[in-house]
Amino acid sequence: MAALAEEQTEVAVKLEPEGPPTLLPPQAGDGAGEGSGGTTNNGPNGGGGNVAASSSTGGDGGTPKPTVAVSAAAPAGAAPVPAAAPDAGAPHDRQTLLAVLQFLRQSNLREAEEALRREARLLEEAVAGSGAPGEVDSAGAEVTSALLSRVTASAPGPAAPDPPGTGASGATVVSGSASGPAAPGKVGSVAVEDQPDVSAVLSAYNQQGDPTMYEEYYSGLKHFIECSLDCHRAELSQLFYPLFVHMYLELVYNQHENEAKSFFEKFHGDQECYYQDDLRVLSSLTKKEHMKGNETMLDFRTSKFVLRISRDSYQLLKRHLQEKQNNQIWNIVQEHLYIDIFDGMPRSKQQIDAMVGSLAGEAKREANKSKVFFGLLKEPEIEVPLDDEDEEGENEEGKPKKKKPKKDSIGSKSKKQDPNAPPQNRIPLPELKDSDKLDKIMNMKETTKRVRLGPDCLPSICFYTFLNAYQGLTAVDVTDDSSLIAGGFADSTVRVWSVTPKKLRSVKQASDLSLIDKESDDVLERIMDEKTASELKILYGHSGPVYGASFSPDRNYLLSSSEDGTVRLWSLQTFTCLVGYKGHNYPVWDTQFSPYGYYFVSGGHDRVARLWATDHYQPLRIFAGHLADVNCTRFHPNSNYVATGSADRTVRLWDVLNGNCVRIFTGHKGPIHSLTFSPNGRFLATGATDGRVLLWDIGHGLMVGELKGHTDTVCSLRFSRDGEILASGSMDNTVRLWDAIKAFEDLETDDFTTATGHINLPENSQELLLGTYMTKSTPVVHLHFTRRNLVLAAGAYSPQ
């Protein structure tokens, strides 16, 4: 964009809270952040950088302190021009500084004025007015605005200056007038349509245009997009929603309430249906005061809305806005949108619709480029002793040993080192205890008797219905060996049932334990108190509804998360609470143990997920980035990554090692409520309130499938033990089984698709649907595949 901007003088005013210095994010360059390009301003003497005026009010420490950075944009083809010290620089730079100093003095911002003067090396007399031409005297308010208006125009240079709106940041850096536009003025040969008021520099939403013109600006752009070629129309239509929101908020912020109301009523019907919930929130913001405490709008203002547009479509838009000199919309495009430009064919309406819908637009392509170790860790070598039952099983089932390598290729844990696996010691994992080894041996024996599923061999489904659950069932979990089932309830209790004939027993009292012979072989049986044996144990401790429950892999512990903001760890030996983990300030919606135990993750209303270890009462990692509640959490099978699903309609994958976000998946049109990884770690399935199940390739960071069929929120997802079938359970009272092998075969993950996100989803997902199973009136809250591939489902009966 430097090619379009002849020597421009620009001012960026930032509000810096007094206190420790903070890192400022780099401003995006070339329009609205073309690709990953963009130049950053290097303070008063950093030449050549285009700066968008940003004002971030507030902060942690003290009063905001305005500082002014002045930089000159380099002319086309020239080396960057360093801005000289203000006292020796161009008269425009000096006059601008004097005008700002005058304003600070009038506003009694003495500290800021002193700091700026020291920075600019200006003497007191210069501001008081030494009679030099163009300097501001104490009564020169009109002169101040006239001088400041020069900032918005190109400085006169040898070449003819471009009209406003042609530069990257155009003539729009310092903008806005809370009291409406001033009379048009002339600076040099350039017409300046709207003269800014200095006080607007300090506002969060700058407003340059006439409020009565907003409808005309928006209608003009709408007409242009609707009349453009089909191939560009779909891409440019993505602009409607973010522009509509920002223009409405600008009107509200600047207290043009009637214009804002009229603007909303005229254009809110044009927005896509999946933004209706957001628009409902927006319609309730009719006064400036309403905006201050509203988190949704705060997010919308502070995080740039991401649009992915082809270069051809972007150039078309830019040309239109420059020809029309539509600075108002161009400002918003620059300051509030991030346009991720790719080379190649524009995307079709279907391809765009598949990927958009989240609170902050699509994910930037850069966000999904980092390497992810999605392979499985090498399993420890454990000898499996063959007993008589195994030998019989081998004859009956036709030598399953020959089948086993085939299973490995699809997803059960392999003996060979996976090339995509993380290093074995990348994160510290707990060592296997003897009891864990015994459990693994049992697991391997069960595996030999596992039913091999497929389109012609569907699993049986056993449904556990919670009857008379007047306490309100809010969470369910089943142990890996399917022996225990836990329910979290709205009455703050956690209830644990034994599903097998073996009853639940507590450990004996300390006085009785001292009498036991500790050397005997059956010491683990002897320490249990038969008098306490029962099918159900109730755990009391939470002071609010229990929204999440998770068994540890060794079945010795149970985690529960609650509205009371805590996660509790319960012992299944004594059925008492061992620890209450306090870190979340608001309800905790979900928690889950790592497949290796020891670590667990929680997510809640405070918009962050936290990684914990059972022996630390503080979180080890805090995963921050979502713009709304974290509804569900899930560990990757290799325990090196955590997936989180949020009400901001995105799914994020986080690296446990360093806490970085390594994948952002957008495409759902409603809050996400369920996640599951395929057993081989390559794929992720997600379900949301929009009733769709989306499939993602983790390695390439792409959506690879969309399963439509449910008519309500998808609450639970689970792959079969071999990864051949995906089961989904929903509030529409059905369990559906999908052909996962077919969904993932022949994937298009070539370089072009990965680079541009041009995904081609099959038109009809019905051919992947293997079966639909209705309940009478029970929403499906949880699904689980046993080690032999029987499906267990659970939910509370809700009478009509």
N, C-alpha and C positions, 0 to 999 in steps of 0.2 A: 504493500500500500504506500510505501514511501514514494513510489513512482507518481502517485496521484497528488501527493502533498508537497507543494512548494513550501520553502522555509516557513513553518508554522510555529508560532509561539504558543505554548500550552501551559496551563497551570493545573496542577493536581493538588487539591487541598485534602489532607487526611486529618481525622481527629485522632490524636494519640492519647490514650490515658496516661496520666503521670504514674510512674512506677517502673517495674522492670521492663526492659525492651522485649517486644514480641516479634516473631518472624512474620513478615507480610507475604502473602502468596503472590507470585508473579502475575502481572496483568497479561491477559491474552492479547496478542497482536493480530495484525491483518484482519480487519473486520471484527468478527466475533470469535476470534481464536481459531484461525484456519489451521486445520490439522493440529499438530502439537507445536506449531510455530509460535511466534509472538516474541516481542522484545520487551525487556523490563527496563523501567526507568531507574537510573542510578543516582538519584538525588539531584541537587542543584547543578552539579557539574557533569552529569551523565548525558552526553549528547546522543542524539539520534533515536532515542527511545520514544515510541508513541505511548502516551499515558492516558488511560481512561480515568476520569475523575471519580474517585470512590470516597465515600465518607462512611466510616463505620462508627456509629455513635456508641457511647457507653464504654464498657470495659470494667476491669476489676478494680482499678485503683484510681480514685480521685476524680477531679474534674477533667473533661476532655480538653486537650491543649492543641489548637490548630497549628499546623506547620504547613508551609507552602513550599512546594518544589517546583522550580521553573526549568523547563527544558525546551530545546529547540529541535524540531524534527528536521532531518536532513533533506535537502532537495534531491530530486531524482538523479540517480547516478553519481552523486557526490559523496565524498567521505563524510562521516558524521561530524557535525559542527558542534564543538564543545561550547556550552553556554558560558559566557564570561561571567566574572563576578559582577553582581548587580550594580555596584557603584561605577563600574567601568563599561557596562554593557550597553545594549541598544536602549534608546529612550523608552521603547514600549515596555521592556522588562522593568525598567526603573519605575515607570508610571504605575504599572500593575502593582508592584510591591508597595508603593506609596499609598495607593488606593486601599489595599488590604490593611496596611498599618493604620490608616485613617479609620477604617471600619472597626478595627480592634480597639482603638482608643475610644471611639464613640460608645462601644459596647462595654467599656470598663474592663476589658480583658487585658489588664496590664502585664501579667506574667507572660502571656502568649506574645504580646507586642514586643516585650523586652527580648524574649528568646528569638523572635524573628529578626529583630534589629541586629542582635549579636551575630546571628547566622548570616545576615546580608551585609554586615559591616557598614550599616548606615548610621549617620550621626543624628542626634536629637534635632538639630537645627533644620536638617533637610525636610523633616516632616512638618515642623512648625511653619514652614513656608518661607524660603529665603528669596522668594521673588523669581526664581528660575522659571522659565516658561513650562507649562504643563504640570507643575507641581500642585499639590492639593492644599488649599487653605482650610481653616477650620469651618468655614461656612460653605465649603464646596461640595455639598452632597450631589448636586446635579453633575458637576464635573467628575466626581467619583464614578458615577454610573457611566458617564460617557467614556472615561478612561478604561473602565473595566470592559466595556463593550468591545474594545479593541482586542481583548484577549480571544474573543470568539471568532475573529476574522484572521485571515492570513496576513502576515506582516508583508509590507510592500517589498518586492524583490526585483531583480532585473527582469524576470519573466512575468507575464501577466498572471495574477493570482487566479486560482480556481474558484468557482462559485462555492458557497457554503454547501456542505454535505458531500463534497467530492473526496475529502481526505479520509484516511482510515478512521481517525477520530474526529474528522471533519471540523466544523466550526461549532462543536458541541461539547467542549470539555467542561467549562464552567457553565452550568445551565440552571434555569429554574427561577421562578418568581412566585413567591407565595401569594402575592397580591395581584397577580395577573401581569401581562406583558406591558412593557413601556412602549413609547412611540418608536416607530422604526427610525434608525439612524444610519448615517453613512460614515464609513471609515475608509479613507483612501478612496478607491474606486469600487469597494465591495459593499453591497447592500446587506445590512444586518437586520433581519426581520424582527427578531425579538431581543431586546436588551435585557440581560440578566440582572437580578438584584443580588448583592453580595450575600445577604443573609441566607439565600437559598443554597449557597455552597455548603452550608452546615446541615441541610436537611437530608434525610435518608432517600427520599424520592424527589429527584430534581424534576422540575416541570418547565418546559420552555414554550410549549405551544399554547395557543388560545384554547381554553377548555371547551368552547363551543365547536371547535374544529375536530375534536377527537373522533366523533362519529364519521366525519368526512374522511379523515385519514384512514380509518379502519375500513370504511366502505370502499375507498379507492384501492387499497391493497387487495381487498376481497375480490373486487371486480377484476383486477389485473390477474390474480391467481386463477380465478374461475375461467378466464378467457385464454389462459396460456395453454400450451400443448398438453395433451393427456400425460405424456411421460414426465413432464415437470409438475403438473398440477398436484399429483398425489404427494410428491415430496414437499412442495411449498405449502400445502395445506397444513402441514405440521406446525407452521408458524401461528395459525389462528389462535390456538388455546393459550400459549404463553403470552402472546401479545395482548390478547383480550384481558388476561388476569393483570398484567403489569399496567396496562392503560387504565383499567378500572381502579386499581390501587393508587395510581398516581393521582387520579381525580379525587378519590376519597381523602388521600393524605393532604392534598392541597385545599381541602374543604369546599370542593365544588360538588356538593351532595346531590343537587338536582340533576346536574349533567351526568354524574356517576350512575344515578338510578336509571336515567333515560338510556345511557350507554349499555347498561347491564340488560335491561328489558329488550333492547333492540337486537342484541347479538348473542345472548346466552343460548338461544335455541340452535345456533349454528355449530356449537361445540359437539365433539364426539360423545356418544352415550356413556362411555366409561369414565368420563370426567364429571358425571352428574353429582356424585357425593361431594366432590371438591367444590363444585359450583354452589351447592347448598350452603356450605360453610362460608363461601365468598359472599353470598347474597346477604348474610347476616352482618357483614362488615359495612356499615353505612356511615360511620363517623371515624375521624382520625383517632379518637380515643380507643375505639374498638380494636385498632390494629396493634396497639402496644403489647397487649398480653396474649395475642393469638399466635400460637406456636406454628400452625400450618403456614400462615402467611409469612411469618418470620423466616421459615425455611425457604419459602418460595423466593423471598427477597435476597437471602444470603447465598443460596446455592444456585449456580447457573443452570438453567434448563438446557439439557443437551439435545440437539437435533442432529441427525446424521443425513447429510445432503450431498448429492453429487456435485462436482465442480461446475458442470454446465448449468444446473438449476440455480446454484449460488450466484454465478455471474449474472444470470438473468435477473435475479432479485436485486442485486446490487445496482445494476444498470437502471432498473426501474426507479429505485428509491433516489438515485442521484439525479435522474432526469426530472423527477417530480419535486426535487429538493425536499423530500419528506423527512426532515431531520428528526421529527418526533419518534417515528418508528425506527429510524436508523439508530437513534440513541439507545432505544430499548434493546435492539438486536445486539449492539455492542456491549452494553453494560450488564445485561441480565441473561443473555443467551450464550451458549457455547456451541458454535456450529462446527461439527466434525465433518470435514470435507474429504470425500474420497474420489479417486479418479475411476472413471468407468461408467457403465450404463446406470441411469437412474433406477431406483427400485420401484417395483409395482405397488399398487395400493394394498394388495394382499400381503406382500412381504413387509411393508411398513406396519400394517395393522397387527401383524404377528408379534412385533418387537416393541411397540410403544405402549403407553398406558400407565407408566409409573409416575410417582409424584414429581420426579426431577427429569423426566424425559428418558431417553435411551442411555445406555452406558457408553462412555467413550471407548473407542476401539482399543486405545492404549491400556484401558483398565483390564483387559482380558489377554494381554500379551505375555505376562510373566510366566515363567515355567512352573508347572505344578507336577509334583511327584505323585501321580495318582495310582501307581502300582501298589501291590501288597507286600508287606514285609515277609521275609523268609520265616517259615514256621520252624520252631525247634524240632530236632529229631527225637521222636518218642517211639519206642518199640511197642507195638500192639500185640499183646499175647493173644493167641487164638484159643478159644475154648470150644467145647463141643457144639454149643449153640451156633457159633459162627460157622463151623464147618457144615452144619445142616443148612444154615441159611445160604451158604455158597452154592450147595447143590440145588436147593429149591429155586433160587433166583437166577440160576444160569450164570454162575461165575462172575459176580460183580467186579472182581478184580480187573477184568478186561474193560469194564465200563469206566473205572475210576479215572484213568488219564483223560478220558473224554470230558469228564466233569471238570477237571482242572482247567481245561482250555476255556471253559465257559465262565468259571467264576469262583469255584471253591478254592481255598487257599493252597497255593502251589508250593512244592518242595524246592523248585528251582528259583534262583534270584530273578525277580521281574526287572527288566531293563528300565521300566518307568518307576520303580520303587525308590523311595527315599533311602539314604544310607541308614543302616540298621541302628546306628547310635545318633541319628539326627536330633531326636529328642529323647531324654531319659525315660525308659519304660520300666515298670516294676518287674522283678525277676519272678519266674514261675515257681510257685510253692508246690510241694508234693501233691496237695489236694487238687491244684490246678492241673497237674499232669494226669492225675487219675480221671479228672473230668474230661480232659482232651481225649484220653483213651476211650472213655464211654462215648464221646461224640463221634470218634472214628468208627466205632462199632455200629452206632446208629446210622452213620452215613452209608455203610454197606447195605443197609436195609431200606435206604431212601427210595421213594418212588420217583422215577424220572418223568417229569411233567412235560406237557406239550399240548398242541391243539387237540390231539386225539386222546390225551390222558390228563384230564383236569383234576385238580385236587378236591377232596371232600372238605366241606366247611362245617366246623363245629361252632355254634354261636352261643356265647354266654350272655344271657339276658339278665340284667339287674332289675328284678321286680320290686315294686313298692319302694323305689329309691326316692322317697320323699325328701331325703337329705340333698338330692341333686347331685348326680354323678358328673364330675368335671374332669377326671383324668383316669386313665387305665394303663397298666403295664403288665407284661407277662415275662417271667424269667426265660432265659435262653433254652433251658431244658424243659420248659413248659410245665413245671411242677407247682409254681405259685402264681397267683394273680393278685394285683393290688389295685385298689380304687381310691381316688381322691374325691372328697365330697365337699359340697358347699357348706356343710355344718362344721368345717375345720378338721374333720377327722380323716385319718388314712386307715383303710381296712385291708387286711391281708388274708387271703383264703388259700388253703391247700387244695389243689385240683386233683391230687392223687390220694389213694387211701391213707398215705402217711400223714399223720396229724402234726400240727405245729406245736412244738414244745419249747419251753424256756430252759435256760441253764439253771441248775440247782443253786440254792443259797450258799454263801461262802462257808458257813459252818458245816453244811453237808458235803461240800466239795473236798474238805480237808480229810474226810474219811475214805476217799476213793483211792484205790491202788493205781497210781499214775503210770505204772509200767505195763499194765494189762493191755492186751491187744484191742479190746473193745472200749477203751477209755472214753472215746468220743460219744459212745452210746450211754455210758454210765453217768456222764456229767449232766445228761438231760433229765428233767423232772417230769415223770409220767403224769403226775397229778395236774400239771398245767396243760396237758394235751387237749387241743381243740381244733376244729376246722377253720376258725376265724379268730383273728387277733385285731383289736382296735387300738390305734396309736393316737394318743392325744398330745397336743403341744402347740399346734398352729392357732392363730387367733383370727383367721379369715379363710375363705374358700381355698381349697387345695387345687391348683391348676395344672401341676405337673408331677409325675412320679416316674422313677427309674430304678430298676434293680441293678446291683453290681453284677459283673459277670460271674463272680464266685458265689452269688446268692447269699452272702453274709450281711449285705447292707442294702438299704433302700433309701433313695433320695426323694424328697418331696418339696415342691415350691408352692408358695402361697401368696394370696393378696396382702398378707401382713409384711411383705418385703423380705422375707427370710427364705433360705433353703435349709432344710433340716436333714441330717444324716441319722438314720435309725439302724440299730443293730437288730438283725433277725435271729440272734441267739438269745438276747434278753428281752427283745421287743420294747426297747426304751430308746429315747433320743440321746445320741452321743454328742452332736454338735449342732449349733444353729449358726449358719453362715450369714453375716449381715454385711451387705455391700450395696444392694439395690435400695433405693429410697421409695420405690413404688411397687405395685404388684409384680410378682415374678411369674410370667406366663408358662415357662417351660424349663425343664432341666433334664440333662441326660448324662449318664456315665460313659466314659470312653470304653471302647471294646476291650481294652487291656486293664480296665479298672484304674484306680488311683486318681486320675484326672476326671473332672466333670465340667459341664458348661451350663450356664443359665442365661436366660434372656427375659427382658421385662418391659414394663411401661416406660422406663427411663431411656429407652431407645438404644441401649447398649447390651451386648452379650459379655459375660465374664467367664474366664477360664479359672477353675479352682483346682487345688489338689486337696485330698481329704485331710492331710495333716497340716494344712495352712489355713488360718482363719481369715487371711486377706487374699483377694484374687491375685493370680499370677499374671493374667493378661486382661486388658479391657479392650474389647473390640467395638470401636465407636465409628459411626459413619451412616447408619440408617437415619432416616428422617422421621420415622414414626416407630411405634411399639415393635419390639422383637417378639413375634408370636411363637416361633418354633425353632428348635436348635437340633443339630444332628452331627455326630462325629463321623468323619471319613473312616472306612474300615482300617486304614493304616494309622489312625489316631494322630496324624500330622496336620490335619485340617479340620475346621469346623464350618458347617454350613448354617446360615441363619436365614429365616424367612420373616418378612416384616409387613406391617400394615402400610408401608410406603410402596408396596407392590413390587419390591425387588427381592432377589435372593443374593446373598453375598457369601463368598467362600473366603475364610480367613486362615492365614498360616499361623499355627500354634507356636512355631519357633520364634517368630519376630513380631507377631500381632498384626502383620500387614494384610490388607484386603487384596486378594489375588484374582478374584473373579466377581463381576457384577452381572447378574442375569435379569433382564427386563422382558416383559411380555405378558405377565398376568395383569388382569384388569380389576383385581380386587385384592384385599389383604391375604397373605399366604398363611396357611394353617397346617401344612404337612410337607415333610421332606423325607426322602429316603435315598440312600446310595445303592447302586447295584453291587452285588457281592464281589465283583472283580475291581471295583473302585473307579471304573472308567466313566460311569454315567450317574446322573442325578435326576430324580423325578420329583416334581413339586406340584402341590395342589392348593387351590385357593377358593375364595368365596364365589369366583366366577364359574365354578363347576368344571373348569378345564384342568387336565393334568398335562404339564409340559415336561419334555425330556431334554436333557442337556448333556452335551459332550464336554467333559471337564477339561480334557487336554487342549482342545481347540477353542474352548470358550464359546461354543455355538449352541443355539437351540436346534435340536434334530428331530423333534416330534411333538405332536399336539394330539391329545386323546380327548375327544368330545363325547359326552354321553350323560354325565351326571347333570342334574338339574338344580343342585344346591351345593353348599360348601363341601369340599373334599377334606375330610378330617383326618384320614389315615391312609398311608401308602406303605406297601411292603413288597419287596422282591422275594421270589421263592429262593430256597437255599442255593440253587444252581443258577439263578438269574434268568430262568427261561420264561417266567410269568411274573407280571406285575399285578398285584391286587390293590384295588382302591375302594375305600369305604367312605360313605357320604351321609350328610344330614337328610338326603332324599330317601333314606331307609333301604339303600341297596349296597351290595358288594359287587363290584365288576372285576372280571379277570381279563387281562390284556396280554397279547402275544409279544413279549419283550424281544425275543430273538428276531422276529420279523421287523419290529420297529427299529432295531439298531443295525440291520444288515444293509449293505450297499449305501453306506452313508457318504454324502458328498462333503468331503472335508478337504477339498483341494485348496491351493494357496489363495486363489481368487475369492472363494467363498469365505475363507478365514479372514482375508484382508478387508472385504467390503461388508460382510454379514448378509450377502444375498442368499438367504436360505429358501429352499423350495420344499415346503411341507406338502405331503400328500393331501389331496382334496378331501378324501373320505377316510376317517379313522375307524369307521365301523368294521372294516375288514380285519382290524387288529383286535376287535372285541371278541373274546372267546365265550363269555357267559355273563349274564346278569342275574343276581340272586336277591330277591326281595325279602324284607322282613315284614311282619304284620304292621308294626308301628314303632320300630326301634331304630333311631339314628345310629349309624356305625361310628363309634368313637375310637376304636383301636383294632388293628389287625396284627396277626403274628403267624409266621410259618414255623411249625415244629421241625425238629431235626429230620423227620421223615417226610416233610413236605405236606403235612396236613395243615389246613388253614384254621386258626382260631380267631374268632371275631367277638367283639364285646360292645355292649351299649345298654342304655337304660330304657326300658319300655315307657313310652309316653302315650297314655290313653288319649284318644281323640277328644 
